Amino acid sequence: MEFLFEYGLFFAKAVTFVITVAALLIIIIALTSKQKNKKGEIELTDISALLKTTKKSIQEQLLTPPQLKERLKKDKKDQKEKDKLAKKLAKEGNQPEPLSQLYVLDFKGSIDAKEVSSLREEITAILSVASDKDEVFVRLESGGGMVHGYGLAASQLQRLKDNNIPLTIAVDKVAASGGYMMTCIADKIIAAPFAILGSIGVIAQIPNFNKVLKKHDIEFEQLTAGDYKRTLTMFGENDEQGRAKFKQELQETHELFKHFVSEHRPVIDIEKVATGEHWYGLQAIKLNLVDSISTSDDYLLSQLDNRHIVQIKYAQKKKLADKLGHGAAIAFENSLLKVMQLNVSRLFK
């Protein structure tokens, strides 16, 4: 009898455990299904409110208790007067015009410019509500990458210009090659003193393992239809005809790049700057690559009283594996940066 009792108790525990696990699995599957249906969403951050709150907090902490009491009393009185005036104007049908919007976007581009998918969503969201009285401010950071990727990214920014929405781009660190191709679309370009800009050129590097294959008696065959379907190859034996065609294609791409920059920034002497060189902000302004020297932070502060500043960000839903992989990549990058900093620590001493 005691055995049956213990067995029944064990069975009840086992059933409870199975039901609990099943319930957890159902919840996980439901959450995963929702994430699949919803890839991402637009997030808004009120930068104006954050900056004003920070400013007010610091000012209040610098006051003595009697000064703070007087300050709070004055703020309360001023707010009552503002509310009273707003009600009066509302009754008269003469409400003050609201502040125009300053939409802030961040673009930190990789080699393949995969971030363009988020940029597309952000710009589409802005175009649905913005007017020509508003402005878009992009904090851009990129050393360039694939031509087609950055070409598409530049086209996304062009959508703003096509809709007569003013565009300002700030470069705090680097906007080179494809990054500068995006930057030159702006109505106004600002750069930090030591930001890197330019690199208006095209580069391609292809390793060739043909000699290694021959050394180990490995044959490589590549069949194509069309004289220039493949010009240079990693495993076959390259010839002068293929090299010449490849160089021609690079030159054509460079000419397109130069024309693009000239079209959007006619003040530039394109032959002088399209050498593949890069310049720091203080040098770039003399070459008309930028319009003014400033940081993105200073620009936002200068606009605080005249515009309502809001940050737009398209946040993509990430799976657990993606989050873990991203965390590992950041850890590796930070470790690599520390090693590099140790090796170059004497440069500015």
Secondary structure in CASP SS format (residue, H / E / C, confidence):
PFRMAT SS
TARGET T0000
AUTHOR 0000-0000-0000
METHOD secondary structure of the structure
MODEL  1
M C 1.00
E H 1.00
F H 1.00
L H 1.00
F H 1.00
E H 1.00
Y H 1.00
G H 1.00
L H 1.00
F H 1.00
F H 1.00
A H 1.00
K H 1.00
A H 1.00
V H 1.00
T H 1.00
F H 1.00
V H 1.00
I H 1.00
T H 1.00
V H 1.00
A H 1.00
A H 1.00
L H 1.00
L H 1.00
I H 1.00
I H 1.00
I H 1.00
I H 1.00
A H 1.00
L H 1.00
T H 1.00
S H 1.00
K H 1.00
Q H 1.00
K H 1.00
N H 1.00
K C 1.00
K C 1.00
G E 1.00
E E 1.00
I E 1.00
E E 1.00
L E 1.00
T E 1.00
D E 1.00
I H 1.00
S H 1.00
A H 1.00
L H 1.00
L H 1.00
K H 1.00
T H 1.00
T H 1.00
K H 1.00
K H 1.00
S H 1.00
I H 1.00
Q H 1.00
E H 1.00
Q H 1.00
L C 1.00
L C 1.00
T C 1.00
P H 1.00
P H 1.00
Q H 1.00
L H 1.00
K H 1.00
E H 1.00
R H 1.00
L H 1.00
K H 1.00
K H 1.00
D H 1.00
K H 1.00
K H 1.00
D H 1.00
Q H 1.00
K H 1.00
E H 1.00
K H 1.00
D H 1.00
K H 1.00
L H 1.00
A H 1.00
K H 1.00
K H 1.00
L H 1.00
A H 1.00
K H 1.00
E H 1.00
G C 1.00
N C 1.00
Q C 1.00
P C 1.00
E C 1.00
P C 1.00
L C 1.00
S E 1.00
Q E 1.00
L E 1.00
Y E 1.00
V E 1.00
L E 1.00
D E 1.00
F E 1.00
K E 1.00
G C 1.00
S C 1.00
I C 1.00
D C 1.00
A C 1.00
K C 1.00
E C 1.00
V H 1.00
S H 1.00
S H 1.00
L H 1.00
R H 1.00
E H 1.00
E H 1.00
I H 1.00
T H 1.00
A H 1.00
I H 1.00
L H 1.00
S C 1.00
V C 1.00
A C 1.00
S C 1.00
D C 1.00
K C 1.00
D C 1.00
E E 1.00
V E 1.00
F E 1.00
V E 1.00
R E 1.00
L E 1.00
E E 1.00
S E 1.00
G C 1.00
G C 1.00
G C 1.00
M C 1.00
V H 1.00
H H 1.00
G H 1.00
Y H 1.00
G H 1.00
L H 1.00
A H 1.00
A H 1.00
S H 1.00
Q H 1.00
L H 1.00
Q H 1.00
R H 1.00
L H 1.00
K H 1.00
D H 1.00
N C 1.00
N C 1.00
I C 1.00
P C 1.00
L E 1.00
T E 1.00
I E 1.00
A E 1.00
V E 1.00
D C 1.00
K C 1.00
V E 1.00
A E 1.00
A E 1.00
S C 1.00
G H 1.00
G H 1.00
Y H 1.00
M H 1.00
M H 1.00
T H 1.00
C C 1.00
I C 1.00
A C 1.00
D C 1.00
K E 1.00
I E 1.00
I E 1.00
A E 1.00
A C 1.00
P C 1.00
F C 1.00
A C 1.00
I E 1.00
L E 1.00
G E 1.00
S C 1.00
I C 1.00
G C 1.00
V C 1.00
I C 1.00
A C 1.00
Q C 1.00
I C 1.00
P C 1.00
N C 1.00
F C 1.00
N H 1.00
K H 1.00
V H 1.00
L H 1.00
K H 1.00
K H 1.00
H C 1.00
D C 1.00
I C 1.00
E C 1.00
F C 1.00
E C 1.00
Q C 1.00
L C 1.00
T C 1.00
A C 1.00
G C 1.00
D C 1.00
Y C 1.00
K C 1.00
R C 1.00
T C 1.00
L C 1.00
T C 1.00
M C 1.00
F C 1.00
G C 1.00
E C 1.00
N C 1.00
D C 1.00
E H 1.00
Q H 1.00
G H 1.00
R H 1.00
A H 1.00
K H 1.00
F H 1.00
K H 1.00
Q H 1.00
E H 1.00
L H 1.00
Q H 1.00
E H 1.00
T H 1.00
H H 1.00
E H 1.00
L H 1.00
F H 1.00
K H 1.00
H H 1.00
F H 1.00
V H 1.00
S H 1.00
E H 1.00
H H 1.00
R C 1.00
P C 1.00
V C 1.00
I C 1.00
D C 1.00
I H 1.00
E H 1.00
K H 1.00
V H 1.00
A C 1.00
T C 1.00
G C 1.00
E C 1.00
H E 1.00
W E 1.00
Y E 1.00
G H 1.00
L H 1.00
Q H 1.00
A H 1.00
I H 1.00
K H 1.00
L H 1.00
N C 1.00
L C 1.00
V C 1.00
D C 1.00
S E 1.00
I E 1.00
S C 1.00
T C 1.00
S H 1.00
D H 1.00
D H 1.00
Y H 1.00
L H 1.00
L H 1.00
S H 1.00
Q H 1.00
L C 1.00
D C 1.00
N C 1.00
R E 1.00
H E 1.00
I E 1.00
V E 1.00
Q E 1.00
I E 1.00
K E 1.00
Y E 1.00
A E 1.00
Q E 1.00
K C 1.00
K C 1.00
K C 1.00
L H 1.00
A H 1.00
D H 1.00
K H 1.00
L H 1.00
G H 1.00
H H 1.00
G H 1.00
A H 1.00
A H 1.00
I H 1.00
A H 1.00
F H 1.00
E H 1.00
N H 1.00
S H 1.00
L H 1.00
L H 1.00
K H 1.00
V H 1.00
M H 1.00
Q H 1.00
L H 1.00
N H 1.00
V H 1.00
S C 1.00
R C 1.00
L C 1.00
F C 1.00
K C 1.00
END
